[in-house]
Amino acid sequence: MNDLRRGLMKENGWTLEQVDDQDYYELNDLFSDHNPENMESLNNVLKRI
């Protein structure tokens, strides 16, 4: 399990099944375009892990 999935589970109280049901690849694309606003959001999630 990678950090983004772990962060979503912790941040939203999701189960692994809910994370799998979410469009995970769409989230990954959102954070991989190097948009500073998106990267800041990702960093905030990762800091809480």
PyMOL Python script that loads the backbone (N, CA, C, O; Angstrom):
from pymol import cmd

cmd.read_pdbstr("""\
ATOM      1  N   MET A   1       0.857  -1.187   0.000  1.00  0.00           N
ATOM      2  CA  MET A   1       0.000   0.000   0.000  1.00  0.00           C
ATOM      3  C   MET A   1       0.894   1.238   0.000  1.00  0.00           C
ATOM      4  O   MET A   1       1.852   1.327   0.767  1.00  0.00           O
ATOM      5  N   ASN A   2       0.563   2.190  -0.874  1.00  0.00           N
ATOM      6  CA  ASN A   2       1.423   3.361  -0.938  1.00  0.00           C
ATOM      7  C   ASN A   2       0.922   4.477  -0.025  1.00  0.00           C
ATOM      8  O   ASN A   2      -0.144   4.367   0.580  1.00  0.00           O
ATOM      9  N   ASP A   3       1.696   5.542   0.064  1.00  0.00           N
ATOM     10  CA  ASP A   3       1.405   6.625   1.003  1.00  0.00           C
ATOM     11  C   ASP A   3       0.098   7.337   0.705  1.00  0.00           C
ATOM     12  O   ASP A   3      -0.605   7.747   1.629  1.00  0.00           O
ATOM     13  N   LEU A   4      -0.243   7.493  -0.580  1.00  0.00           N
ATOM     14  CA  LEU A   4      -1.489   8.181  -0.915  1.00  0.00           C
ATOM     15  C   LEU A   4      -2.683   7.388  -0.409  1.00  0.00           C
ATOM     16  O   LEU A   4      -3.607   7.954   0.175  1.00  0.00           O
ATOM     17  N   ARG A   5      -2.666   6.087  -0.630  1.00  0.00           N
ATOM     18  CA  ARG A   5      -3.771   5.248  -0.152  1.00  0.00           C
ATOM     19  C   ARG A   5      -3.839   5.266   1.373  1.00  0.00           C
ATOM     20  O   ARG A   5      -4.922   5.377   1.948  1.00  0.00           O
ATOM     21  N   ARG A   6      -2.693   5.157   2.022  1.00  0.00           N
ATOM     22  CA  ARG A   6      -2.648   5.172   3.477  1.00  0.00           C
ATOM     23  C   ARG A   6      -3.189   6.495   4.000  1.00  0.00           C
ATOM     24  O   ARG A   6      -3.923   6.533   4.988  1.00  0.00           O
ATOM     25  N   GLY A   7      -2.810   7.597   3.313  1.00  0.00           N
ATOM     26  CA  GLY A   7      -3.283   8.920   3.707  1.00  0.00           C
ATOM     27  C   GLY A   7      -4.785   9.059   3.556  1.00  0.00           C
ATOM     28  O   GLY A   7      -5.446   9.642   4.416  1.00  0.00           O
ATOM     29  N   LEU A   8      -5.327   8.532   2.476  1.00  0.00           N
ATOM     30  CA  LEU A   8      -6.776   8.593   2.275  1.00  0.00           C
ATOM     31  C   LEU A   8      -7.503   7.802   3.353  1.00  0.00           C
ATOM     32  O   LEU A   8      -8.541   8.231   3.857  1.00  0.00           O
ATOM     33  N   MET A   9      -6.960   6.660   3.697  1.00  0.00           N
ATOM     34  CA  MET A   9      -7.593   5.845   4.731  1.00  0.00           C
ATOM     35  C   MET A   9      -7.590   6.576   6.064  1.00  0.00           C
ATOM     36  O   MET A   9      -8.599   6.598   6.768  1.00  0.00           O
ATOM     37  N   LYS A  10      -6.455   7.175   6.410  1.00  0.00           N
ATOM     38  CA  LYS A  10      -6.343   7.847   7.699  1.00  0.00           C
ATOM     39  C   LYS A  10      -7.150   9.148   7.707  1.00  0.00           C
ATOM     40  O   LYS A  10      -7.865   9.440   8.666  1.00  0.00           O
ATOM     41  N   GLU A  11      -7.029   9.914   6.639  1.00  0.00           N
ATOM     42  CA  GLU A  11      -7.677  11.219   6.550  1.00  0.00           C
ATOM     43  C   GLU A  11      -9.202  11.112   6.552  1.00  0.00           C
ATOM     44  O   GLU A  11      -9.889  11.908   7.193  1.00  0.00           O
ATOM     45  N   ASN A  12      -9.722  10.121   5.830  1.00  0.00           N
ATOM     46  CA  ASN A  12     -11.165  10.014   5.649  1.00  0.00           C
ATOM     47  C   ASN A  12     -11.792   8.882   6.453  1.00  0.00           C
ATOM     48  O   ASN A  12     -13.008   8.693   6.422  1.00  0.00           O
ATOM     49  N   GLY A  13     -10.967   8.134   7.166  1.00  0.00           N
ATOM     50  CA  GLY A  13     -11.486   6.996   7.911  1.00  0.00           C
ATOM     51  C   GLY A  13     -12.003   5.896   6.999  1.00  0.00           C
ATOM     52  O   GLY A  13     -12.882   5.121   7.377  1.00  0.00           O
ATOM     53  N   TRP A  14     -11.444   5.837   5.783  1.00  0.00           N
ATOM     54  CA  TRP A  14     -11.885   4.845   4.824  1.00  0.00           C
ATOM     55  C   TRP A  14     -11.279   3.486   5.127  1.00  0.00           C
ATOM     56  O   TRP A  14     -10.190   3.378   5.690  1.00  0.00           O
ATOM     57  N   THR A  15     -12.013   2.452   4.740  1.00  0.00           N
ATOM     58  CA  THR A  15     -11.458   1.103   4.779  1.00  0.00           C
ATOM     59  C   THR A  15     -10.667   0.876   3.500  1.00  0.00           C
ATOM     60  O   THR A  15     -10.788   1.644   2.547  1.00  0.00           O
ATOM     61  N   LEU A  16      -9.868  -0.166   3.478  1.00  0.00           N
ATOM     62  CA  LEU A  16      -9.104  -0.507   2.280  1.00  0.00           C
ATOM     63  C   LEU A  16     -10.045  -0.722   1.091  1.00  0.00           C
ATOM     64  O   LEU A  16      -9.731  -0.326  -0.032  1.00  0.00           O
ATOM     65  N   GLU A  17     -11.196  -1.350   1.341  1.00  0.00           N
ATOM     66  CA  GLU A  17     -12.163  -1.595   0.266  1.00  0.00           C
ATOM     67  C   GLU A  17     -12.679  -0.278  -0.316  1.00  0.00           C
ATOM     68  O   GLU A  17     -12.853  -0.170  -1.530  1.00  0.00           O
ATOM     69  N   GLN A  18     -12.927   0.720   0.530  1.00  0.00           N
ATOM     70  CA  GLN A  18     -13.406   2.016   0.034  1.00  0.00           C
ATOM     71  C   GLN A  18     -12.334   2.710  -0.801  1.00  0.00           C
ATOM     72  O   GLN A  18     -12.642   3.340  -1.812  1.00  0.00           O
ATOM     73  N   VAL A  19     -11.078   2.594  -0.379  1.00  0.00           N
ATOM     74  CA  VAL A  19      -9.989   3.181  -1.159  1.00  0.00           C
ATOM     75  C   VAL A  19      -9.893   2.480  -2.512  1.00  0.00           C
ATOM     76  O   VAL A  19      -9.691   3.130  -3.538  1.00  0.00           O
ATOM     77  N   ASP A  20     -10.036   1.158  -2.513  1.00  0.00           N
ATOM     78  CA  ASP A  20      -9.997   0.411  -3.771  1.00  0.00           C
ATOM     79  C   ASP A  20     -11.165   0.788  -4.681  1.00  0.00           C
ATOM     80  O   ASP A  20     -11.014   0.836  -5.901  1.00  0.00           O
ATOM     81  N   ASP A  21     -12.326   1.055  -4.087  1.00  0.00           N
ATOM     82  CA  ASP A  21     -13.506   1.425  -4.864  1.00  0.00           C
ATOM     83  C   ASP A  21     -13.376   2.833  -5.441  1.00  0.00           C
ATOM     84  O   ASP A  21     -13.928   3.124  -6.502  1.00  0.00           O
ATOM     85  N   GLN A  22     -12.659   3.694  -4.754  1.00  0.00           N
ATOM     86  CA  GLN A  22     -12.418   5.055  -5.248  1.00  0.00           C
ATOM     87  C   GLN A  22     -11.604   4.969  -6.537  1.00  0.00           C
ATOM     88  O   GLN A  22     -10.843   4.020  -6.726  1.00  0.00           O
ATOM     89  N   ASP A  23     -11.757   5.952  -7.422  1.00  0.00           N
ATOM     90  CA  ASP A  23     -10.963   5.906  -8.650  1.00  0.00           C
ATOM     91  C   ASP A  23      -9.539   6.316  -8.314  1.00  0.00           C
ATOM     92  O   ASP A  23      -9.157   7.476  -8.469  1.00  0.00           O
ATOM     93  N   TYR A  24      -8.773   5.362  -7.858  1.00  0.00           N
ATOM     94  CA  TYR A  24      -7.430   5.622  -7.347  1.00  0.00           C
ATOM     95  C   TYR A  24      -6.519   6.231  -8.409  1.00  0.00           C
ATOM     96  O   TYR A  24      -5.719   7.118  -8.114  1.00  0.00           O
ATOM     97  N   TYR A  25      -6.641   5.756  -9.625  1.00  0.00           N
ATOM     98  CA  TYR A  25      -5.754   6.265 -10.669  1.00  0.00           C
ATOM     99  C   TYR A  25      -6.044   7.723 -10.987  1.00  0.00           C
ATOM    100  O   TYR A  25      -5.133   8.477 -11.329  1.00  0.00           O
ATOM    101  N   GLU A  26      -7.296   8.123 -10.877  1.00  0.00           N
ATOM    102  CA  GLU A  26      -7.651   9.529 -11.082  1.00  0.00           C
ATOM    103  C   GLU A  26      -6.991  10.392 -10.004  1.00  0.00           C
ATOM    104  O   GLU A  26      -6.486  11.474 -10.304  1.00  0.00           O
ATOM    105  N   LEU A  27      -6.991   9.932  -8.780  1.00  0.00           N
ATOM    106  CA  LEU A  27      -6.327  10.663  -7.700  1.00  0.00           C
ATOM    107  C   LEU A  27      -4.825  10.749  -7.948  1.00  0.00           C
ATOM    108  O   LEU A  27      -4.204  11.792  -7.742  1.00  0.00           O
ATOM    109  N   ASN A  28      -4.262   9.646  -8.390  1.00  0.00           N
ATOM    110  CA  ASN A  28      -2.835   9.621  -8.667  1.00  0.00           C
ATOM    111  C   ASN A  28      -2.477  10.638  -9.756  1.00  0.00           C
ATOM    112  O   ASN A  28      -1.468  11.335  -9.654  1.00  0.00           O
ATOM    113  N   ASP A  29      -3.308  10.715 -10.790  1.00  0.00           N
ATOM    114  CA  ASP A  29      -3.093  11.692 -11.866  1.00  0.00           C
ATOM    115  C   ASP A  29      -3.189  13.116 -11.338  1.00  0.00           C
ATOM    116  O   ASP A  29      -2.409  13.982 -11.736  1.00  0.00           O
ATOM    117  N   LEU A  30      -4.127  13.358 -10.457  1.00  0.00           N
ATOM    118  CA  LEU A  30      -4.300  14.693  -9.885  1.00  0.00           C
ATOM    119  C   LEU A  30      -3.021  15.167  -9.200  1.00  0.00           C
ATOM    120  O   LEU A  30      -2.633  16.329  -9.314  1.00  0.00           O
ATOM    121  N   PHE A  31      -2.378  14.251  -8.492  1.00  0.00           N
ATOM    122  CA  PHE A  31      -1.189  14.638  -7.740  1.00  0.00           C
ATOM    123  C   PHE A  31       0.099  14.520  -8.537  1.00  0.00           C
ATOM    124  O   PHE A  31       1.161  14.919  -8.059  1.00  0.00           O
ATOM    125  N   SER A  32       0.018  13.980  -9.741  1.00  0.00           N
ATOM    126  CA  SER A  32       1.248  13.780 -10.498  1.00  0.00           C
ATOM    127  C   SER A  32       1.486  14.859 -11.549  1.00  0.00           C
ATOM    128  O   SER A  32       2.483  14.816 -12.270  1.00  0.00           O
ATOM    129  N   ASP A  33       0.573  15.828 -11.640  1.00  0.00           N
ATOM    130  CA  ASP A  33       0.745  16.858 -12.676  1.00  0.00           C
ATOM    131  C   ASP A  33       1.598  18.030 -12.196  1.00  0.00           C
ATOM    132  O   ASP A  33       1.775  19.003 -12.929  1.00  0.00           O
ATOM    133  N   HIS A  34       2.118  17.951 -11.001  1.00  0.00           N
ATOM    134  CA  HIS A  34       3.025  18.947 -10.431  1.00  0.00           C
ATOM    135  C   HIS A  34       2.383  20.325 -10.279  1.00  0.00           C
ATOM    136  O   HIS A  34       3.073  21.344 -10.272  1.00  0.00           O
ATOM    137  N   ASN A  35       1.073  20.345 -10.159  1.00  0.00           N
ATOM    138  CA  ASN A  35       0.382  21.583  -9.835  1.00  0.00           C
ATOM    139  C   ASN A  35       0.712  21.894  -8.376  1.00  0.00           C
ATOM    140  O   ASN A  35       0.458  21.059  -7.507  1.00  0.00           O
ATOM    141  N   PRO A  36       1.272  23.073  -8.082  1.00  0.00           N
ATOM    142  CA  PRO A  36       1.692  23.375  -6.704  1.00  0.00           C
ATOM    143  C   PRO A  36       0.563  23.242  -5.688  1.00  0.00           C
ATOM    144  O   PRO A  36       0.794  22.808  -4.559  1.00  0.00           O
ATOM    145  N   GLU A  37      -0.645  23.610  -6.077  1.00  0.00           N
ATOM    146  CA  GLU A  37      -1.784  23.499  -5.167  1.00  0.00           C
ATOM    147  C   GLU A  37      -2.080  22.039  -4.850  1.00  0.00           C
ATOM    148  O   GLU A  37      -2.338  21.689  -3.698  1.00  0.00           O
ATOM    149  N   ASN A  38      -2.042  21.179  -5.883  1.00  0.00           N
ATOM    150  CA  ASN A  38      -2.268  19.753  -5.677  1.00  0.00           C
ATOM    151  C   ASN A  38      -1.136  19.125  -4.867  1.00  0.00           C
ATOM    152  O   ASN A  38      -1.375  18.285  -3.999  1.00  0.00           O
ATOM    153  N   MET A  39       0.092  19.536  -5.157  1.00  0.00           N
ATOM    154  CA  MET A  39       1.224  18.973  -4.417  1.00  0.00           C
ATOM    155  C   MET A  39       1.154  19.369  -2.951  1.00  0.00           C
ATOM    156  O   MET A  39       1.517  18.581  -2.077  1.00  0.00           O
ATOM    157  N   GLU A  40       0.691  20.577  -2.675  1.00  0.00           N
ATOM    158  CA  GLU A  40       0.544  21.021  -1.296  1.00  0.00           C
ATOM    159  C   GLU A  40      -0.485  20.155  -0.577  1.00  0.00           C
ATOM    160  O   GLU A  40      -0.280  19.772   0.575  1.00  0.00           O
ATOM    161  N   SER A  41      -1.588  19.846  -1.251  1.00  0.00           N
ATOM    162  CA  SER A  41      -2.607  18.977  -0.665  1.00  0.00           C
ATOM    163  C   SER A  41      -2.040  17.594  -0.371  1.00  0.00           C
ATOM    164  O   SER A  41      -2.277  17.030   0.697  1.00  0.00           O
ATOM    165  N   LEU A  42      -1.295  17.058  -1.320  1.00  0.00           N
ATOM    166  CA  LEU A  42      -0.692  15.744  -1.126  1.00  0.00           C
ATOM    167  C   LEU A  42       0.289  15.774   0.043  1.00  0.00           C
ATOM    168  O   LEU A  42       0.298  14.867   0.875  1.00  0.00           O
ATOM    169  N   ASN A  43       1.104  16.804   0.103  1.00  0.00           N
ATOM    170  CA  ASN A  43       2.070  16.920   1.200  1.00  0.00           C
ATOM    171  C   ASN A  43       1.362  17.000   2.538  1.00  0.00           C
ATOM    172  O   ASN A  43       1.839  16.425   3.516  1.00  0.00           O
ATOM    173  N   ASN A  44       0.238  17.696   2.607  1.00  0.00           N
ATOM    174  CA  ASN A  44      -0.513  17.783   3.858  1.00  0.00           C
ATOM    175  C   ASN A  44      -1.030  16.419   4.283  1.00  0.00           C
ATOM    176  O   ASN A  44      -1.015  16.093   5.471  1.00  0.00           O
ATOM    177  N   VAL A  45      -1.485  15.623   3.334  1.00  0.00           N
ATOM    178  CA  VAL A  45      -1.939  14.271   3.654  1.00  0.00           C
ATOM    179  C   VAL A  45      -0.764  13.420   4.132  1.00  0.00           C
ATOM    180  O   VAL A  45      -0.872  12.703   5.127  1.00  0.00           O
ATOM    181  N   LEU A  46       0.353  13.506   3.421  1.00  0.00           N
ATOM    182  CA  LEU A  46       1.507  12.666   3.770  1.00  0.00           C
ATOM    183  C   LEU A  46       2.074  13.032   5.139  1.00  0.00           C
ATOM    184  O   LEU A  46       2.570  12.157   5.849  1.00  0.00           O
ATOM    185  N   LYS A  47       2.012  14.300   5.522  1.00  0.00           N
ATOM    186  CA  LYS A  47       2.534  14.720   6.826  1.00  0.00           C
ATOM    187  C   LYS A  47       1.765  14.092   7.972  1.00  0.00           C
ATOM    188  O   LYS A  47       2.300  13.919   9.067  1.00  0.00           O
ATOM    189  N   ARG A  48       0.500  13.750   7.720  1.00  0.00           N
ATOM    190  CA  ARG A  48      -0.350  13.210   8.791  1.00  0.00           C
ATOM    191  C   ARG A  48      -0.202  11.711   8.970  1.00  0.00           C
ATOM    192  O   ARG A  48      -0.753  11.136   9.909  1.00  0.00           O
ATOM    193  N   ILE A  49       0.540  11.077   8.076  1.00  0.00           N
ATOM    194  CA  ILE A  49       0.665   9.610   8.128  1.00  0.00           C
ATOM    195  C   ILE A  49       1.589   9.213   9.272  1.00  0.00           C
ATOM    196  O   ILE A  49       1.827   8.025   9.489  1.00  0.00           O
TER     197      ILE A  49
END
""", "prot")
cmd.dss("prot")
cmd.show_as("cartoon", "prot")
cmd.util.cbc("prot")
cmd.orient("prot")
